[in-house]
């Protein structure tokens, strides 16, 4: 588990780290921190808290599967909780990150088992979750997601070894606009998570 947010004030070490690794100023970091601690007094955002935000936005729960994966992508150390540093770094990438950095975050969504590689069934799982969130009434949703995953995989898995590395993922998306629009849809949804659902900037 990460270090969390010990006490009510942000340590000098954590502040300096976030100044070096995010796009935010000291004032902005402190504002985010105040909001985060208001919502998460113990310094950790838990999966149940995170998902409750989107259950309010999507009353039929169609977004639950996708945002469970978003939470996993934010949770760098796999602790089951998001601490302030993990939270703000993810926010920074989605708001002001370079395309390459945003694609690396999107890659984490597709890497369901956190192995450092994406297999076709993982890609299909995320595409299905995106489809379900965007159009829950899509006919043959599962079949459509699997077909799209197969089509995409043949383009991204350039060495045909049965899995996609982060480098393959990023390179394919940067050089192919259509792939970027599809595979970075996860990044778009993550960005939405930090705008529509988050309350820590209040």
trRosetta pair geometry for C-beta under 8 A, 3 or more apart (Angstrom, degrees):
i j d omega theta_ij theta_ji phi_ij phi_ji
1 4 7.2 10 147 -41 108 99
1 44 8.0 -25 -169 -106 120 136
1 77 6.5 143 -124 101 19 134
1 79 3.7 102 -105 -136 68 143
1 80 7.8 -47 -98 42 99 80
1 81 6.4 26 -140 48 108 112
1 83 7.6 110 171 -42 81 120
2 76 7.4 69 -67 60 121 102
2 77 5.4 162 -54 16 80 140
2 79 6.3 -124 -3 -1 72 150
2 81 7.6 -126 31 91 96 94
2 83 3.8 -123 86 10 133 140
2 85 6.4 -156 -176 49 143 111
2 86 6.0 -142 -42 -26 161 116
3 6 6.9 -62 160 -22 92 104
3 14 7.6 -143 85 -85 135 119
3 83 6.4 120 62 -179 53 167
3 85 7.4 47 47 5 98 131
4 42 7.2 -45 -168 142 136 72
4 43 3.7 86 174 119 97 129
4 44 5.5 -48 -120 -57 107 91
4 81 7.7 1 -92 118 98 133
4 83 4.6 -125 -98 -121 39 119
4 84 7.4 75 -172 3 37 88
5 10 7.3 -47 -145 -99 101 68
5 14 7.9 128 -115 179 71 175
5 33 7.3 157 -132 -154 140 96
5 36 7.2 141 -39 113 160 119
5 37 6.1 -122 117 -88 154 101
5 40 7.8 105 29 103 130 105
5 43 3.2 -167 41 -125 82 110
5 44 7.9 -165 16 -43 88 53
5 83 6.5 165 -29 -166 76 92
5 84 4.8 65 -65 -12 116 129
6 11 7.3 29 57 -40 99 118
6 43 6.8 -5 -53 -61 33 165
8 37 6.6 111 -144 178 64 154
10 14 5.5 -118 -175 83 86 118
10 15 5.2 101 131 -62 117 97
10 29 7.2 156 168 136 174 105
10 30 6.6 -133 17 -107 141 71
10 33 4.9 -48 -59 -146 127 166
10 84 7.7 -119 -111 116 103 159
11 14 4.5 89 59 10 89 101
11 15 6.7 -152 92 -7 45 87
12 15 5.6 -55 -146 38 31 114
12 16 6.2 30 157 -18 66 107
13 16 6.0 -56 -149 37 27 108
13 17 6.3 30 153 -21 63 108
14 17 5.5 -53 -146 36 33 115
14 18 6.3 27 157 -15 66 107
14 84 7.4 52 177 86 139 120
14 85 6.3 -116 -151 -72 102 111
15 18 6.0 -61 -149 40 28 105
15 19 6.3 31 153 -22 64 106
15 26 6.7 39 -174 -131 114 90
15 29 6.3 129 -137 116 77 146
15 30 7.9 13 -118 -67 114 84
16 19 5.6 -52 -147 33 32 114
16 20 6.4 25 156 -14 64 109
17 20 6.0 -66 -155 40 28 107
17 21 6.1 -9 162 7 67 119
17 85 6.8 -11 107 -127 129 125
18 21 6.1 -70 -128 52 30 91
18 22 5.1 -10 -175 14 74 120
18 24 6.9 -22 152 62 104 111
18 29 5.2 125 114 -130 136 138
18 85 6.5 -133 -76 -122 101 79
18 88 5.8 9 -138 103 125 144
18 89 7.6 -123 -123 -65 81 79
19 22 7.3 -52 -100 48 13 84
19 24 7.7 -96 -105 83 50 72
19 25 7.9 26 -121 -151 89 29
19 26 6.4 -4 -90 -74 118 77
19 29 7.0 -76 -68 -31 72 154
21 89 6.0 -24 129 -110 115 106
21 92 7.6 132 125 68 68 162
22 29 7.3 129 70 -90 138 107
22 88 5.6 -44 -83 142 158 100
22 89 5.9 -123 -78 -102 101 54
22 91 7.7 23 -143 75 128 86
22 92 3.7 -137 -145 -81 90 157
23 92 4.8 156 14 -155 87 99
23 95 6.8 -139 54 87 137 104
23 96 4.0 -22 2 74 176 143
23 97 7.5 -135 -31 -63 128 55
24 28 4.0 -130 -165 94 103 124
24 29 4.9 133 115 -59 127 79
24 32 7.0 -36 -150 -6 167 137
24 88 6.9 -72 13 -176 144 116
24 92 6.3 -104 -18 -96 95 108
25 28 4.7 94 51 9 75 103
25 29 6.9 -137 94 -7 38 87
26 29 5.7 -54 -146 35 31 112
26 30 6.4 28 157 -17 65 107
27 30 5.9 -59 -151 37 29 109
27 31 6.4 30 152 -20 64 107
28 31 5.5 -54 -149 35 33 113
28 32 6.4 33 154 -17 67 104
29 32 5.8 -54 -149 37 31 110
29 33 6.2 33 151 -22 65 108
29 88 6.8 49 -131 -153 82 155
30 33 5.4 -52 -144 36 33 116
30 34 6.4 38 155 -23 65 101
31 34 5.9 -49 -150 30 30 111
31 35 6.7 25 154 -11 62 107
31 201 6.8 39 141 -138 105 73
32 35 5.9 -63 -154 41 31 108
32 36 6.0 32 152 -23 68 110
32 84 7.8 132 125 -163 100 101
32 87 7.9 178 164 114 119 112
32 88 5.7 103 128 -103 151 111
32 91 7.3 -177 -137 68 144 162
32 200 6.3 47 -159 128 62 116
32 201 6.7 -25 -102 -90 64 79
33 36 5.6 -54 -142 36 30 112
33 37 6.2 23 161 -13 66 108
33 84 6.1 41 -117 -158 79 144
34 37 6.2 -61 -147 40 25 105
34 38 6.4 31 152 -25 61 107
35 38 5.5 -52 -149 30 32 116
35 39 6.6 16 158 -5 66 106
35 199 7.2 -159 -178 121 112 56
35 200 3.3 117 127 173 112 63
35 201 5.2 -55 -60 -72 172 22
35 202 6.1 125 -126 42 116 60
36 39 6.2 -68 -154 45 29 100
36 40 5.8 -33 169 39 69 108
36 45 7.4 -80 -157 -49 94 113
36 84 5.2 112 125 -112 160 99
36 87 6.3 138 -119 90 136 158
36 88 7.9 -71 -53 -54 150 97
36 200 4.7 30 -71 -152 56 138
37 40 6.5 -74 -118 70 27 68
37 41 6.3 61 -180 -113 68 41
37 43 6.9 -5 -108 -87 82 61
37 84 7.8 -9 -56 -81 81 131
38 41 7.6 7 -149 -72 14 72
38 200 7.1 155 52 -134 99 68
38 202 7.9 -108 84 70 150 95
39 45 7.4 22 112 -99 111 98
39 49 7.5 130 158 176 103 136
39 199 6.0 131 -82 80 138 100
39 200 5.4 -90 8 -90 135 85
40 43 6.2 122 127 -87 104 2
40 44 5.8 -148 178 68 126 29
40 45 5.0 -85 -78 -72 151 67
40 46 8.0 156 -125 -5 114 73
40 49 7.1 127 -89 121 99 170
43 83 6.1 9 152 -138 91 86
43 84 6.5 -68 -160 -23 80 103
44 81 3.9 -7 -171 177 121 134
44 82 6.8 134 -162 62 65 42
44 83 5.9 -39 -102 -89 71 65
45 49 5.7 -122 -164 81 71 129
45 50 5.9 84 154 -62 106 97
45 81 6.6 141 65 -169 43 73
45 82 4.3 -25 62 62 102 100
45 83 7.8 -176 18 -80 79 17
45 87 6.3 90 12 -80 136 130
46 49 4.9 94 59 8 77 103
46 50 6.9 -143 99 -7 38 91
46 80 7.3 7 -139 143 78 81
46 81 5.5 -37 -93 -110 64 85
46 82 7.9 -161 -69 20 20 76
47 50 5.5 -57 -146 38 31 114
47 51 6.1 22 161 -14 68 109
47 68 7.2 39 -160 -130 114 75
47 71 5.3 90 -119 166 81 160
47 80 6.5 -64 -21 -172 114 73
47 81 7.8 -100 -24 -90 73 46
48 51 6.1 -57 -141 41 27 104
48 52 6.3 36 157 -31 62 106
49 52 5.8 -53 -150 25 28 115
49 53 7.5 38 152 -26 58 95
50 53 6.3 -52 -174 16 34 112
50 54 7.8 8 146 0 63 104
50 67 6.9 -168 139 155 99 110
50 70 7.9 -160 163 93 129 101
50 71 4.9 122 106 -96 158 119
50 82 7.2 81 -67 9 134 129
51 54 5.9 -64 -158 43 47 102
51 55 6.1 51 147 -27 76 104
51 64 6.0 47 -158 -135 117 82
51 67 5.9 144 -111 105 72 120
51 68 6.7 17 -89 -76 121 73
51 71 7.2 -46 -54 -42 85 142
52 55 5.4 -49 -143 33 37 116
52 56 6.7 41 155 -22 63 100
53 56 6.1 -63 -169 30 29 109
53 57 6.9 16 144 -10 65 108
53 193 8.0 93 100 -156 135 80
53 197 3.9 88 147 -172 128 110
53 198 7.2 12 -150 -74 160 36
53 199 7.6 -158 -115 -13 119 100
54 57 5.2 -50 -143 40 47 110
54 58 5.7 0 166 23 79 103
54 63 4.8 -112 166 100 124 127
54 64 6.9 164 100 -85 118 51
54 67 4.7 161 9 -15 166 168
54 193 7.5 -37 -71 -119 118 89
54 197 5.7 -27 -67 -106 74 143
55 58 6.8 -67 -124 65 25 72
55 59 7.3 65 171 -114 59 37
55 61 6.2 4 -123 -98 86 73
55 63 8.0 -151 -75 64 42 98
55 64 6.8 36 -80 -81 87 99
56 59 7.5 6 -158 -80 23 71
57 63 7.0 -14 84 33 105 153
57 196 6.2 70 -112 141 150 121
57 197 6.2 -81 -27 -89 140 94
58 61 6.5 145 115 -73 99 9
58 62 5.3 -109 170 47 131 79
58 63 4.1 126 23 5 158 113
58 64 7.7 -141 84 -34 125 68
58 133 7.1 -68 -105 -142 160 82
60 136 6.9 -93 103 -4 138 175
61 64 4.8 -8 -174 -18 82 124
62 132 5.3 -157 -173 149 92 87
62 133 5.5 152 129 -107 95 45
62 136 4.6 -87 -122 -76 146 131
63 66 5.4 -63 -163 46 63 110
63 67 5.4 45 146 -14 93 112
63 132 7.9 174 -84 108 36 92
63 133 4.6 68 -101 -121 74 107
64 67 6.3 -68 -141 45 25 99
64 68 6.3 35 158 -29 63 104
65 68 5.8 -53 -155 25 28 115
65 69 7.2 23 150 -13 60 102
65 128 7.8 -47 122 107 148 91
65 129 4.3 -137 112 -122 108 106
65 132 6.4 35 46 71 130 146
65 133 7.8 -138 59 -52 89 97
66 69 5.8 -61 -165 35 38 109
66 70 6.6 40 142 -22 70 102
66 126 7.6 87 -122 -152 78 65
66 129 4.0 151 -77 154 77 112
66 130 6.1 104 -107 -75 130 49
66 132 7.2 -173 -35 67 107 101
66 133 4.9 -27 -4 -44 148 138
66 189 6.3 -65 158 159 132 156
67 70 4.7 -37 -143 30 50 120
67 71 6.4 59 154 -23 67 93
67 189 8.0 -129 -80 154 73 115
67 193 6.6 144 -124 -104 103 124
68 71 5.8 -47 -154 31 32 114
68 72 6.7 35 146 -19 61 103
69 72 5.4 -49 -150 34 38 116
69 73 6.5 40 151 -21 66 101
69 109 5.1 72 148 -152 116 80
69 112 7.1 -58 -120 -110 110 81
69 126 6.2 153 -172 -111 172 93
69 129 6.4 119 4 92 136 170
69 186 7.7 -73 116 -141 124 118
70 73 5.7 -54 -152 33 33 112
70 74 6.6 30 151 -16 65 105
70 109 6.9 0 -85 -107 51 108
70 186 7.8 -176 -88 -171 82 88
70 189 6.8 -118 -79 118 127 102
70 190 5.4 170 -135 -101 109 81
70 193 5.5 153 172 -56 155 162
71 74 5.8 -58 -152 37 32 110
71 75 6.1 26 154 -19 68 112
71 82 7.1 -119 -157 -40 77 122
72 75 5.7 -60 -142 39 30 109
72 78 8.0 20 -153 -109 78 70
72 108 7.4 -167 114 151 85 98
72 109 7.7 120 75 -116 102 49
72 112 7.8 39 111 -143 162 51
72 114 7.6 -129 171 -58 113 110
73 90 7.3 118 119 -126 90 130
73 105 6.1 84 169 -175 125 76
73 108 4.0 120 -131 108 90 117
73 109 5.0 -23 -65 -69 137 67
73 186 7.9 135 -51 161 163 121
73 190 6.9 -73 85 -100 143 134
74 82 5.0 -5 127 -109 117 133
74 86 5.8 100 164 149 77 105
74 87 6.6 34 -175 -99 123 51
74 90 4.6 -37 -120 -52 86 166
75 78 6.0 99 130 -88 106 27
75 79 6.3 -139 -171 41 108 69
75 80 6.8 64 -155 -62 152 10
75 81 7.0 125 -123 71 113 21
75 82 5.4 -101 -86 -79 75 79
75 86 6.4 42 -115 170 33 154
76 86 5.0 -150 4 -119 105 111
76 89 7.7 14 -45 71 137 138
77 86 7.4 -107 4 -79 88 136
78 114 6.6 9 -82 -95 126 177
79 83 8.0 30 52 -24 145 98
82 86 4.9 -131 -158 91 77 124
82 87 5.1 99 149 -65 115 89
83 86 5.2 93 54 13 68 104
83 87 6.9 -129 101 -8 33 96
84 87 5.4 -58 -146 38 31 116
84 88 6.1 20 163 -13 69 108
85 88 6.2 -58 -140 39 27 101
85 89 6.2 26 161 -18 63 110
86 89 6.1 -60 -146 37 25 109
86 90 6.5 22 158 -15 62 109
87 90 6.2 -67 -157 36 25 107
87 91 6.4 22 152 -18 64 110
87 200 8.0 40 160 24 142 169
88 91 5.4 -51 -145 37 37 115
88 92 6.2 43 154 -26 67 104
89 92 5.6 -51 -148 32 31 115
89 93 6.7 32 154 -19 63 102
90 93 5.8 -52 -151 33 33 111
90 94 6.5 22 157 -11 66 109
90 105 6.7 124 -138 -133 79 133
90 190 7.2 -107 173 177 107 125
90 194 7.6 -175 117 -71 93 130
91 94 6.1 -65 -149 42 29 104
91 95 6.0 13 161 -10 68 117
91 194 5.0 145 -120 -137 86 146
92 95 6.2 -66 -140 43 24 102
92 96 6.2 -48 -173 47 63 97
92 97 6.5 94 127 -56 67 93
93 96 7.8 -98 -131 60 10 56
93 97 3.7 19 -154 -45 53 148
93 101 5.1 -134 -139 139 99 110
93 102 5.8 158 163 -89 91 60
93 104 7.8 -98 -155 67 143 96
93 105 5.1 135 126 -42 147 142
94 97 6.6 22 -34 13 18 115
94 102 6.6 103 -105 -121 46 99
94 105 6.9 -104 -65 95 82 166
94 187 6.4 -179 -119 -172 86 81
94 190 5.1 -136 -99 113 138 103
94 191 4.2 -177 175 -88 115 75
94 194 5.7 143 82 13 142 142
95 191 7.0 139 -74 -131 53 96
95 194 6.9 -96 -54 102 100 148
97 101 3.8 -117 -179 89 119 123
97 102 4.8 150 92 -54 119 82
97 105 7.4 101 70 -8 168 130
98 101 4.8 91 55 8 77 102
98 102 7.0 -149 92 -5 38 88
99 102 5.7 -60 -145 40 31 110
99 103 6.2 32 157 -21 67 106
99 173 8.0 -160 163 119 107 109
99 174 6.5 121 121 -105 127 92
99 180 7.6 -16 -166 -145 123 130
99 184 8.0 -47 -155 -105 85 150
100 103 5.8 -55 -149 35 29 111
100 104 6.6 34 151 -23 62 102
100 170 5.8 49 -144 -163 77 126
100 174 6.8 6 -85 -77 80 131
101 104 5.6 -48 -152 29 35 114
101 105 6.9 35 150 -16 63 100
102 105 5.7 -50 -155 34 37 111
102 106 6.5 39 146 -19 66 103
102 184 6.6 46 127 -143 109 114
102 187 4.7 66 170 -145 101 148
103 106 5.2 -49 -146 37 39 114
103 107 6.3 51 150 -29 66 97
103 169 6.7 172 163 128 108 95
103 170 4.7 125 112 -115 135 78
103 173 5.2 172 -126 74 136 148
103 174 7.1 -84 -29 -52 164 88
103 180 7.7 -67 -92 -129 118 85
103 183 7.5 43 -138 114 92 111
103 184 6.2 -62 -96 -92 76 102
103 187 7.1 -58 -82 -50 39 142
104 107 5.4 -41 -150 24 34 118
104 108 7.2 41 149 -23 58 96
104 166 6.4 37 -125 -165 79 120
104 170 6.5 4 -66 -81 71 124
105 108 5.8 -46 -162 23 38 114
105 109 7.5 44 142 -21 61 95
105 186 8.0 -162 116 115 79 105
105 187 6.0 98 84 -106 107 94
105 190 6.5 -118 138 66 126 172
106 109 5.5 -45 -165 22 45 116
106 110 7.0 31 147 -9 70 103
106 169 7.9 -163 94 157 97 126
106 173 7.9 104 76 -88 143 171
106 183 6.1 106 145 145 138 81
106 184 5.2 -94 -75 -117 163 54
106 186 4.4 129 -140 73 87 113
106 187 4.4 -58 -67 -45 109 95
106 190 7.6 -138 -85 0 68 133
107 110 5.9 -62 -155 42 39 105
107 111 6.0 32 151 -17 73 111
107 118 7.0 -122 -161 -40 78 128
107 166 5.0 75 172 -122 165 82
107 169 4.8 118 -103 103 111 157
107 170 7.0 -45 -52 -53 133 85
108 111 5.6 -56 -136 42 33 108
108 114 7.8 19 -151 -105 80 77
109 126 5.6 102 140 -131 98 141
109 186 4.1 -160 54 -172 165 150
109 190 7.5 -130 -63 -52 130 120
110 118 4.5 8 130 -119 110 137
110 122 5.7 98 172 132 68 105
110 123 5.5 16 -154 -96 115 65
110 126 5.1 -89 -101 4 66 156
110 164 7.9 -18 124 74 137 126
110 169 7.3 176 58 -125 144 144
110 183 7.4 -23 -47 -155 142 98
110 186 7.1 -132 -40 -27 84 162
111 114 5.8 87 132 -95 105 32
111 115 6.4 -145 -169 41 101 65
111 116 6.7 49 -148 -70 144 10
111 117 6.9 121 -123 67 103 22
111 118 5.3 -94 -82 -75 66 83
111 122 6.7 30 -119 162 23 152
111 166 8.0 -24 -52 -74 138 88
112 118 8.0 92 2 -126 75 77
112 122 4.3 -155 6 -136 110 105
112 125 5.9 21 -66 73 149 146
112 126 7.3 -155 -64 -48 103 99
113 122 7.0 -103 0 -92 86 131
116 165 7.2 -1 149 -136 81 76
116 166 7.0 -65 -168 -24 70 106
117 163 4.1 22 171 161 122 134
117 164 6.6 142 -166 65 70 42
117 165 5.9 -38 -108 -90 77 57
118 122 5.1 -130 -156 82 74 129
118 123 5.8 80 162 -56 117 93
118 163 6.3 151 70 -168 40 79
118 164 4.4 -24 60 59 99 101
118 169 6.7 78 15 -73 135 129
119 122 5.1 95 57 6 69 104
119 123 7.4 -137 100 -4 36 89
119 162 6.9 -1 -127 152 90 79
119 163 5.1 -44 -84 -107 69 89
119 164 7.8 -179 -74 16 24 78
120 123 5.6 -53 -149 36 37 112
120 124 6.3 38 153 -20 68 105
120 149 5.6 116 -171 146 79 114
120 150 6.7 43 -159 -90 129 59
120 153 4.9 -4 -105 -90 98 160
120 162 7.8 -79 -15 -167 102 63
121 124 5.6 -50 -146 37 34 114
121 125 6.4 43 151 -27 63 102
121 149 8.0 80 -99 151 19 156
122 125 5.5 -49 -150 28 33 116
122 126 6.8 24 156 -12 64 103
123 126 6.2 -59 -152 38 32 104
123 127 6.2 28 154 -15 67 110
123 149 4.4 142 108 -143 103 106
123 152 6.5 -151 168 83 142 124
123 153 6.1 169 51 -71 160 102
123 164 7.6 62 -58 19 127 135
124 127 5.8 -57 -141 42 31 109
124 128 6.0 37 157 -24 65 107
124 145 5.3 105 -165 135 75 96
124 146 4.9 26 -137 -101 132 59
124 148 7.9 137 -115 69 69 79
124 149 3.7 -76 -76 -21 75 165
124 150 7.9 28 -77 -35 110 69
125 128 5.8 -56 -151 34 25 114
125 129 6.6 25 151 -19 61 106
126 129 5.5 -52 -149 34 36 112
126 130 6.4 36 152 -18 67 102
126 186 6.4 -17 175 -81 129 127
127 130 5.7 -52 -149 36 34 111
127 131 6.3 35 152 -18 66 106
127 145 4.5 158 104 -153 101 90
127 148 5.4 -165 176 89 154 123
127 149 5.4 -157 20 -64 145 93
127 152 7.8 168 -70 14 144 146
127 182 8.0 2 -113 175 108 104
128 131 5.7 -55 -146 38 30 112
128 132 6.1 32 155 -22 65 107
128 141 6.7 96 -145 146 82 95
128 142 6.2 21 -122 -115 125 57
128 145 3.7 49 -76 -155 75 173
128 146 7.8 24 -64 -44 110 65
129 132 5.7 -52 -144 35 30 113
129 133 6.4 29 155 -19 62 107
130 133 5.8 -58 -151 36 30 110
130 134 6.1 12 159 -6 67 114
130 185 5.5 70 -147 115 149 130
130 186 7.0 -93 -76 -75 125 70
130 189 6.9 -137 -116 -36 93 149
131 134 6.1 -67 -141 46 26 100
131 135 6.1 -49 -174 54 67 89
131 138 5.6 -63 173 26 109 157
131 141 5.5 165 124 -159 130 98
131 144 6.6 148 -134 94 162 117
131 145 5.5 -128 10 -76 144 105
132 135 7.8 -87 -120 67 12 48
132 136 5.5 42 -166 -104 59 74
132 138 8.0 -107 -88 27 42 115
132 141 6.4 83 -78 175 75 147
133 136 7.5 40 -87 -61 8 87
133 189 7.2 64 101 -124 160 139
135 138 4.4 79 114 -49 110 102
135 141 7.9 -174 98 -108 88 111
136 141 7.7 -19 -157 -84 37 155
138 141 4.4 102 83 -90 105 90
138 144 6.3 -87 149 36 127 155
139 144 7.8 100 87 -36 58 130
140 143 4.2 -37 170 45 105 118
140 144 5.5 116 107 -29 86 92
141 144 5.7 -58 -146 37 27 112
141 145 6.3 26 157 -19 64 107
142 145 5.8 -56 -150 35 29 110
142 146 6.4 26 155 -16 65 107
143 146 5.8 -56 -147 38 31 110
143 147 6.2 31 155 -19 65 107
144 147 5.8 -55 -146 37 29 111
144 148 6.3 28 156 -17 64 107
145 148 5.8 -55 -146 38 30 109
145 149 6.2 32 154 -21 64 107
146 149 5.6 -52 -146 35 31 114
146 150 6.5 33 154 -20 63 104
147 150 5.7 -54 -151 34 31 111
147 151 6.4 31 152 -18 65 106
148 151 5.7 -54 -148 36 33 112
148 152 6.1 28 156 -15 67 109
148 182 7.6 -157 177 -161 119 138
149 152 5.9 -58 -144 41 28 107
149 153 5.9 33 157 -27 65 110
150 153 5.7 -52 -140 32 27 114
150 154 6.8 29 160 -22 60 102
151 154 6.4 -59 -161 27 27 108
151 155 7.3 15 148 -9 60 108
152 155 5.9 -67 -162 39 39 108
152 156 5.9 16 155 -9 76 116
152 179 6.7 127 -142 -125 96 91
152 182 6.5 -138 -100 111 133 146
152 183 7.0 142 -164 -65 140 105
153 156 5.9 -65 -135 45 31 100
153 157 5.4 12 175 -4 73 116
153 164 7.1 -127 -136 -43 75 122
154 157 6.8 -47 -115 45 19 97
155 172 6.3 123 131 -160 89 130
155 176 6.9 -63 164 43 133 176
155 179 6.3 -146 114 -84 138 130
156 164 5.0 5 129 -114 114 137
156 168 5.8 100 169 144 78 103
156 169 6.2 27 -167 -102 125 54
156 172 4.4 -138 -119 34 73 176
156 179 6.9 146 -73 -149 99 139
156 183 7.8 102 -82 -71 142 152
157 160 5.9 95 130 -89 103 34
157 161 6.8 -144 -173 39 106 61
157 162 7.0 92 -157 -41 148 7
157 163 6.9 137 -117 79 116 14
157 164 5.3 -100 -81 -76 78 85
157 168 6.7 45 -108 162 37 151
158 168 5.8 -158 12 -138 100 110
158 172 7.2 -168 -43 -75 108 110
159 168 7.7 -104 8 -97 94 136
164 168 4.9 -131 -160 88 77 127
164 169 5.3 93 151 -62 117 90
165 168 4.7 98 52 7 76 101
165 169 6.9 -137 96 -6 40 90
166 169 5.5 -56 -147 37 32 115
166 170 6.1 25 159 -15 68 108
167 170 6.1 -57 -142 40 27 105
167 171 6.0 23 162 -15 64 113
168 171 6.0 -60 -141 41 24 108
168 172 6.0 24 162 -19 63 112
169 172 6.2 -61 -148 36 21 108
169 173 6.5 11 160 -12 60 113
169 183 7.1 -162 -166 167 93 152
170 173 6.1 -64 -149 40 27 107
170 174 6.1 22 159 -18 66 112
171 174 6.0 -60 -144 37 27 108
171 175 6.2 5 165 -2 64 115
172 175 6.4 -74 -147 47 23 98
172 176 5.9 -24 171 23 65 119
172 179 5.4 -79 140 134 93 163
172 183 8.0 64 97 12 107 159
173 176 6.6 -78 -127 57 22 82
173 179 5.0 -128 -106 115 57 104
173 180 4.3 107 -176 -89 84 71
173 183 5.4 -106 -96 67 121 130
173 184 6.3 115 -165 -41 137 102
174 180 6.9 89 -79 -81 25 120
176 179 4.0 53 95 15 114 114
176 180 6.6 170 90 -17 59 83
177 180 5.4 -54 -147 35 35 115
177 181 6.4 36 156 -22 68 102
178 181 5.9 -50 -150 32 31 111
178 182 6.6 22 154 -10 63 108
179 182 5.9 -62 -149 43 33 105
179 183 5.6 4 168 3 73 116
180 183 6.6 -64 -126 50 21 91
180 184 5.2 4 179 -1 63 125
181 184 6.7 -51 -115 48 12 99
181 185 7.1 39 155 -55 50 88
182 185 6.0 -39 -172 -15 30 113
183 186 7.0 -30 169 11 49 103
184 187 4.5 -32 -170 27 78 119
184 188 6.5 86 133 -23 78 89
185 188 5.3 -45 -151 32 42 116
185 189 6.4 41 150 -17 67 103
186 189 5.7 -56 -149 38 33 109
186 190 6.3 36 150 -21 66 103
187 190 5.5 -51 -148 34 34 113
187 191 6.4 38 151 -21 65 101
188 191 5.6 -53 -154 33 32 112
188 192 6.5 35 147 -20 63 102
189 192 5.3 -46 -149 33 38 116
189 193 6.6 49 147 -28 63 96
190 193 5.3 -45 -156 23 37 118
190 194 7.0 26 151 -13 64 101
191 194 6.0 -60 -155 37 36 104
191 195 6.5 18 152 -8 68 112
192 195 5.8 -70 -145 45 34 102
192 196 5.2 -2 176 9 78 118
192 197 7.5 65 135 -5 70 97
193 196 7.1 -54 -110 50 17 88
193 197 5.3 -32 -157 35 54 125
193 198 6.9 72 145 -35 62 96
194 197 7.5 -24 -65 53 12 85
194 198 5.2 1 -151 -6 44 138
195 198 7.1 26 -33 31 8 99
198 201 6.8 64 119 -1 108 93
199 202 5.4 -16 179 -8 76 122
